[in-house]
């Protein structure tokens, strides 16, 4: 059996090397070849990739974040911290052997006390790859929020439909939080539905901050977290959506990185990470978002709204295509919000007939908003090789999110690969919007997706429109992604293939 | 490597100390007297900060205070034998052999190789035992100089 290991410690002059020596000696004693990469102050020589490829397992005897951890992806490992390796190297070797024999990556008790969230960033990669890796770091931390929040909201709609009848899905979004606090009734299905909906909505509130925060974390490590989160939250506050969150993530990351490299007086150095960097970088991000970006976004939204109001009624199919494109463009951002608000405010007009233009606009907007997540779900399950593992997992949740008209289900895909995904989504959603207008479906619920189908006139036409848009978007994204494969996906597949080979030979 | 890692005047064979802080201070004073540490108080603060992160006591009666510090002029080792023992937070009891490692803050990688080699030797029981058996400073310094060679 062969093992590789990484050792590191806070000072980088003693334990790093003691752990390395102890592991090598303990391995030798039981006939196991152990190669250790010492990530210490005396510089670290990366392990020969061949050694890593040949190794059966990995030992992390590291109190600092392991550099370039991606190299060891997929191998069984134990993560023990540097001290345990120094004090009880034979025990650590035994644990590693056990992990290898178990065949699965297994954690060990007494793990590193300074464990940090993993990033997918390889510092030696080219600029394009690193940008994608920063994005993926943000996306991978955001995905659980999308899944948890989106599914909670979808469940809320489902329960509401059974508990509250055909209007339940509309009513559930209107239950105030104070009702849950003061008058929650265990016997009331609508209360449960509202609870699910509100909890999901809160989880959704974290999407953009988490995306922004962990992009910044990928760039600047810990100093990036605060300005990244703050920037993402401001992006939500000014209505800039996830595209704004991408901007704040990069801005916060580079700002924090830059500030953390300042040469400062020794007295200040200690408070740099806890006070100075978060304070300065958050302020600058806030300033830029509120003062510089906030106003143009507000004007953009106003301008679009009045333009749409001028258009309405003139050429309905064109209007449907336009609203669809807006829904598919930024998935909850300002453009999407204008289209959605335009539709919802139309619903409030009193005394409308059942097939009024306002209801048809609502149907077009809802159908178009379902396209992007459904298309990503379709594309990621039909062409797995074009998507990362995280995206494939997210794709499964995206089915439910798309059916429930939760466009945010597509954000992880769009954030990781904005141009291809947004372009595809734009086209497909636009077609869907136009078809819905063409077939004359009308909808008087503001939200709910398939859960409000009973309220839709011509539901078959509505579903057909969604399906057409979904297939177009999925096909486009597959074509665009095939044209220029993502290096992260390729790397993951290389690891998968290796594992399969290992599995076959064992 | 013009300055050797250790010289006999950096070895104290009969340290009596109430706690690890006092033991560390006695060794720091040796480094300061030899001109390897410019500010004993400042360096001590750096060592304390490191010790506070994680106790450096090792099984087998070893204490290993250390720090990278701007107050250090050359990679240095001071050794103290503490017959009465002093607690360094090791799981199996007090330390009778204390190694104080001082690394310059600005030291380049090659400069620090000697300390990496020292750390690797410290893991070996035979090396530690030979130092415990040595009775005078000259022997201790001689053993370390002979055994610790940068790879």
Boltz contact constraints between the chains, C-beta under 6 A:
constraints:
  - contact:
      token1: [A, 10]
      token2: [B, 53]
      max_distance: 6.0
  - contact:
      token1: [A, 11]
      token2: [B, 50]
      max_distance: 6.0
  - contact:
      token1: [A, 11]
      token2: [B, 66]
      max_distance: 6.0
  - contact:
      token1: [A, 11]
      token2: [B, 68]
      max_distance: 6.0
  - contact:
      token1: [A, 13]
      token2: [B, 103]
      max_distance: 6.0
  - contact:
      token1: [A, 13]
      token2: [B, 115]
      max_distance: 6.0
  - contact:
      token1: [A, 14]
      token2: [B, 64]
      max_distance: 6.0
  - contact:
      token1: [A, 14]
      token2: [B, 66]
      max_distance: 6.0
  - contact:
      token1: [A, 14]
      token2: [B, 101]
      max_distance: 6.0
  - contact:
      token1: [A, 14]
      token2: [B, 119]
      max_distance: 6.0
  - contact:
      token1: [A, 17]
      token2: [B, 116]
      max_distance: 6.0
  - contact:
      token1: [A, 17]
      token2: [B, 119]
      max_distance: 6.0
  - contact:
      token1: [A, 17]
      token2: [B, 120]
      max_distance: 6.0
  - contact:
      token1: [A, 18]
      token2: [B, 119]
      max_distance: 6.0
  - contact:
      token1: [A, 18]
      token2: [B, 122]
      max_distance: 6.0
  - contact:
      token1: [A, 18]
      token2: [B, 123]
      max_distance: 6.0
  - contact:
      token1: [A, 21]
      token2: [B, 120]
      max_distance: 6.0
  - contact:
      token1: [A, 21]
      token2: [B, 123]
      max_distance: 6.0
  - contact:
      token1: [A, 22]
      token2: [B, 123]
      max_distance: 6.0
  - contact:
      token1: [A, 41]
      token2: [B, 112]
      max_distance: 6.0
  - contact:
      token1: [A, 42]
      token2: [B, 109]
      max_distance: 6.0
  - contact:
      token1: [A, 42]
      token2: [B, 112]
      max_distance: 6.0
  - contact:
      token1: [A, 42]
      token2: [B, 113]
      max_distance: 6.0
  - contact:
      token1: [A, 42]
      token2: [B, 116]
      max_distance: 6.0
  - contact:
      token1: [A, 43]
      token2: [B, 109]
      max_distance: 6.0
  - contact:
      token1: [A, 87]
      token2: [B, 59]
      max_distance: 6.0
